[in-house]
Amino acid sequence: MFGMFSGIPLSLFQAAPDITDFFWDEDPRQALIVLIGIGVLAGIVILANIVRHGLGGSGVPRSRAQVTPRKFNAFTLHRIASAYGLNREQTKILEYVFRNGAVADPERVMENMMLMDRHFKRAYRAIEKNSITDEEAQERLAKLFSLRNVIEVAAGAHESSPPRLSENVPAVLVIDKDSYPVKIISSRGHSVVIEIPRNSLGSPVRIGKRTNVTLSFFTKSSNGFSISGQVAGILDTDRGTGLQITHAGKVKPLVKRMYRRKQVSIKCEFFFVRLIESAEKKRPPKLLVDGRKFAGMVLDISAGGCAVKTSAPIQVGSRLKISIHYDDNQFITVLGQVLRTNRSGGVGTILHIKFLKIPRRAFNAINAMVYEYDDIYGR
């Protein structure tokens, strides 16, 4: 064995000097360059790991279930988050939505509202199924819907031009101070045909030719628009008799809403609420609910408010406790205030209500209804 090393000087087998001693003794700058190079290499390895695996958790506890591995680039996710103005927690929740839905192309999903809602609905179902406690589920759902509303507002801000009127789009016909929910039958050029408006008794409302009217409607991204015109007359259509309106083609934006609104027809009950000032200035006033009960019908709803049709004499500014019949076994209860009222034909008034206080469970239930994620009012 020793013969293998014949001819090699024995000095090579002696202890070699410490490499750091070599660098610092000969040229300290060389050691510094080596250390910087090692740091750069470590940074590249860490960055590559982030690109492959992401920055960490999903932002939504996984509970009993595990989400699928990441199928998209982390830079893509953060580019989307930046475009929509999402914070760190919202970005993690969005990542959870994508990973739960096994999304490979997040940008394509964000460009298609229907496709995006499909994945949000899937995440909604996963949270309901996999949360350990109901309290945990409600907290996670509230974060999910808060994110969905932020995206809704941000997406609407990018609408560059007013939308075109389409068939079956819900709208509100305003004549003087009266409002009537209708649907658009057709739209072509400077003419739009809508359903014949009906009063609270279900009877057709007679409107003379050349009557000035305003038609208001909302897009899926919750942006509101209105168009003014005159009644041209009655037309027979494939869907029955319609009311024809001529207009100048100028679509005006309405004040933007923070939450998507959905046309519904749900029974509700409401009570007057009074504020009782506390004797101690530091204590907030108490809410006293009146025992008298009034009946109404919710015509549209969002997480920020609703419109209620009722025959009860309610004044603007009234505070109301509203119980909405969500299903046979559940009520959505919120505290609201009447911002304005509109007469509705011969009998009834429409109350436009802003929610002052909405419990987390009610917030989630209303959003599930509006975005059609639940089985009751969903697709």
Secondary structure, DSSP 4 states (H G I P E B T S, - for coil): -GGGGTTS-GGGGSPPPPHHHHHHHH-HHHHHHHHHHHHHHHHHHHHHHHHHH-SS--SS--TT--PPPP-S-HHHHHHHHHHTT--HHHHHHHHHHHHHTT-S-HHHHHT-HHHHHHHHHHHHHHHHHH-SSHHHHHHHHHHHHHHHHHHHHHHHHT--SPPPP-TT-EEEEEETTEEEEEEEEEEETTEEEEEPPB-TTSPBPP--TT-EEEEEEE-TTS-EEEEEEEEEEEEEETTEEEEEEEE-S-PEE-PPPSS--EEEEEEEEEEEEEEE--SSTTSPPEEEE-S--EEEEEEEE-SSEEEEEESS---TT-EEEEEEEEETTEEEEEEEEEEEEEE-SSS-EEEEEEEEE--HHHHHHHHHHHTT-SSSS--
